[in-house]
């Protein structure tokens, strides 16, 4: 399938040999908790993919990162999902490095990530229904030179392979309230432990377990404070991070469904009209995501751009759901029962609907946004 081949060529240009190496391992092994995929990704320079060249990275732009993520997800879904969390954390870092809020240390961190192949875990999920990622339950207490942090994050992808952890935390304010911040700490910091959490076989290779912080000291310089605008909108760092996340996490599921659709096309299943409609539905999702990538490349990363991004994400989610269901139907029952791969991809590809923000939580804020007000995700 042409578009998937183009995505694979982009991946080969940035991470030479990685797709071929992944193809040598059965999907079932790539998706297991002890998958070799993350090690392959690290050894092929993957951690530096979206880091700008001035920080020693590969310098993939959003459009190229979309293609690479799609290609990786077509071969190793868990790898793509897990490393998406790394990429959007890194994107937040280089946005901060280029902003007036920069402390001057971000560039050194980015160079270290790229040159040493470090993996950055992203701890924003709370693991409780109805608990939004912008209202963290992990809290910090003021200490000399920084804060002492306690709490947990679950699920946290790359929990076992991470070298650095980014996570949202509630900082105390002078008026007795709290404000959200993002911390960055090395994995070897005293008080950080990893515990089992992910109990399903789907996407188990992303290492999405629980990370606990018990009396972890975080230097003031390793905290990025965030704030809401007058109307409750996210600040620049949160907005950029959200856009990158929605772009790349959607690309993961685009890649999974691409594999199913590619099987239909390669095997000539259904009529010409069936296959044309199926590919059209798949590629409509890709075009929506390419539009988000081009927005980022054009410097459009404000509150209005976040609204457009989420519209594209949900529209792509619907298109991918349709394409997945139709592809499985066209492949037929023998394909479904004859190999674990089709059943696995069918189950794993449903995961996009579980990533924040949920469609229900977005409805009210979106209608307010349509009426002319800033988009609020709190």
N, C-alpha and C positions, 0 to 999 in steps of 0.2 A: 504494500500500500504506500503510495507515493509520499504522503505527508509524514508517515511514520519513518520512512527511509530518510527523509530530509532531517527529521529530528535526530535520528541515529547518527547521521553524518556530522551534525553539530556536536553531538556528544563525543564522537570520535576525535573531532578537532580539539576539544578542550581536555578530554580525559582518554587519551589514546590507549586502546587495548582493553578498556574496562568492560565494555559490552561483550566482547568476545570471551573474556574470562568468566563473566557471569553466565554466559550461555553454556559453559562447560559443566555447570552445576545444576542438578534438577531443581525445579521450582520449590518443591517440598523442603529441600535442604536450605535454600536461600531464605525461606520464610520462617525457619525454626529459630527459637531463642538463641541458639549458639551459631547462628548463620555466619559464614565467612565473608558476607557481602560488605560489611562495614570496614573490615580490614582491607579488602580490595579497594574500596573507595578511598580510604586514607592513603594507601600506598600509591594510588594513581593521581594524587594531587587534588582530590575532591574538596577538601575543606577550604581551599582557596578559590573556589570557582567564581563566586560573585564579589570577592574582594578586589577593589580597583588595583590596577597595575602599580600605581604610585605607592601602594602598601604591600607590594610584592605578590599580589594575587594574580589570578588568571584574567580578571577584568571582564567576565561575561556580563553583558547587559541584560536587562529584564527579559527581552525577547529570546535571547540565547539561553538564559537560565530556564525559561519555560520549556524550550525544546529539549534541553539536556534532562530536565526532570521528567518530562513525558517519556523520553527514551529509556531512562533508568527504570521508571515505573512499569514499563512494558515488559521488562525482564525480571525485576526484583522489586515488587511493590513496597515491602517493608523498608528497604533501603531508601527509596524515594521519600516515603513518609517521614522516616526518622531524620534524614538529612535536610528535609525542608525546614524542620525546627532549627537546625544549625544555621541555614542560610538566612532565615528572616532575623535571627538574633544578630548575625554578622552585619546584615543590612542596616539594622538599627545602630550598630556601632559605628559604621562608616558615615552614616548620616550625622551622628553626634560629632564625629571627628571633624566634619566639615561645617559644623554649626558654631554659633557664638557661645554655646554652652560648653564647648569642649574644654576639658581640663588639660589637654596636651598629651595625655597618656594613651588615648584611644589608638593613635597610629602605631604605637609600639605593640599593643595587644593584637592589632590586625596583622602586623608583620609577623608576630610570633605564631599566630594561627596559621597563616599561609606557609611560612617557612618550615614549621615543625609539624604540620599536618594535625593540628589540634582540633578536636570536636567539641562543639559548644551545645550543651543541652539547654532546652528552653522549658522552664517551669512556670507556666501560667495557669494550667488547668487546676481546678479545685477538687474534682472528684465527687462533688455533691450536686444532685439535681437542683437547679434553680440558683446555684451559686455562681454569679458572673465572674469572669476572669478579671474584671476591673474593680472588684471588691475582694481583694485577697484576704484569706484567713490567717496567713502567716504574718506574725507581728514582730516588731523590733523594739528594743528598749535602748535608750540613749546610754552610751558608754564613752569613756575618754577616747577621743580620736575616731569614733565611729558608732556602731550599734551592735547589740547582741541579738541575734535572730533565732526565733523558735517557730516550728510549724512543719508542715509537709506539703508536698506537691505530688499529685497523682491524677492521671498518668503523666509521667515525664519521660518522653522519648530520649533515647541514647543514655538511659540511666546508668548502664553498666560500662559503656565505652567512653563516656564523656571525660574531657580533660578540664573543662570549665563549665560552670552552671550559671545561667541567667534565670532569674525568677522574680515575680512580682511580690512585693511585701508592703505591709501597712506600717508607715512611720508615725510616731506620735507627734502631735502638734501642740503648740503652747496653750491653745484653748481647750485642750482635753480631747480633741478629735483625732483624726488620722488623715494622712495623705498617702497616695500610692507612689512607690518608687520601684526601680528595677535594680537588683543587685547583681554583681558579677563576682564569683568566687572560684578559686581553683578547687578541683575535685578532692585533693588531698587535705583540704582544710579540716582541722579537728572538728568533730561533731556532725559531719555529713555522712549519712548511711543510706544504703539502698535496700528496699524490702519488696517482696513479691506483691504484685497487684494485678497484672494483666493475666487473666485466666482463660481467655479464648485463644484458639489456634490462629485466628485471622490476624495478620499483621504482627505476629509475635516477634518477628525479626527486628522490629523497630525498637525493641527494648524499652517498652513503655511501662515501667514499674514505678513504685513510690520512692521518692527521695525525701528523707527527713533531715531537718536541721535542728540540732539540739545545742543550744547555747553557742551558736556559731558567731564568732566575731567578724564583722565586715567593716573594713576601713571606709571612712567617709568618702574617700576618693573612688571607691568601687561601687558607689551608689549613684544612680541616675534618677533624679527627682522628676516626676511628671506632674502635670497640672491640667485642670479642665478650664476651658474658656468660660466667658461670662454666661453663655447659653448652655454650658455643660458639654461642649464639644471637646474632643481629644486634642492634645497638643501635637506638635509636629512629629516628635519621635514616635508617639503611639500611632499616629495616623500612617506614617511611612511603614512602620512595622506591620500594621494590620493589612495594608495594601499588598506588601510583599507576601505575607502569610496567605492571604486569600488567593493570590495569583498562583503560588507554587503548590499549595495543598490541593487546589483544583486541578493543577497539571498532573499531580500524582494519579488521580482517578481517571483523568483523560488517558493517561498511559495504560492503565489497567484495562479500560474498556477498548482502547485501540487494539490490544492483543486479541480480544474476543472478536472484534469486527474484522481484523486482519485474517483470522482463521476462516471466517465466513467467505471473505473475498477470495482467499487462496484456494479454498475447496469448491468454489463455484456454487455455494448453497443458495437455494431460492432462485427466483427469476432475476433478469437484469434489473427490472424495476425495483425488486426487493433490495438488491444490493446497493443500487444507486441511492435509494431513500435512506438506507442504513448509514452509508458513508456520509451523506448530506447531514444527517442528524449529528453524527460524530464531529464532523468538521465545523458545524455551526458552533459547537462548544469551543473548539480550538480558536475560531475567529473571535469569539467573545473574549477569550483570555488574551489573545494577541492585542486586542484593543486596550486592555488594562496595562499590558507591558509597554505599549507605545505611549500611554499616558505618563507612566513613570519616566520613560526616556525623554519625554518632552518637558519634564519638570513639573508635571501636574500631579501634586501629591497633597492637596489640601482637603478640607472637609467635604467639598462637593465631589472631589475625585474618589473619596472613600465611598460615598453614596453610589457612584457609578460602578465602582468595583464590586460592591455587594449585589447590585442588580445583575451584573455580569456573572457573578458566582452562582446565584440561585438559578439564573436562566441556563447556565452551563450544567448545573446539577440536574435540572429537569431533562435537558437534552441527553446527557450521559445516561440517565436512568432509562430513558426510552430506548437508546441505542443498545444498552446492555441487555435489556429484556428481549428485544427483537433479535439480537445476535444469538442469544442462547436458544431462542425458539427456532431460528433458522439452522443452527448447528445440529439440533435434533437430540433425541433422547440417547442415542448410542454414543454420541460425543460426550454427553454429560456423564454417563455411567462408565464410559470406557477409559476415562482419565481423571485424576484428581484436579488437574489444572483448570478445567472449565468450571467445575464446581467451586474451586477455591477463588478464582478471579471474580466469579459472580457474587460470592459472599463479601469478599474484600472490597469490591467496587461500590458497595452500598455505604461505605464508611463516610463519604463526603457529607452526608446529611447530619452526621454527629459532630462535626467540627463547628466551633463558634464563629459568629453568633447563630443561634438556632433561628429558623425561619419565623417561628412564633414570636420570639423576643424582638425580631427586627421589624415586624409589621407596624406597630404603633409609631416607633421612631421614623420609619420610612414614610408613612403617610404625613407625619409632621414635616418631614423634609420636603416632600412633594409640594406641600402648602407654602414652602418658602422659608422654613426655619432650619437652623443648623442640624445636622444629623447627630443624635446623641445615642451612644451605645452603653451608657451606664445603667 
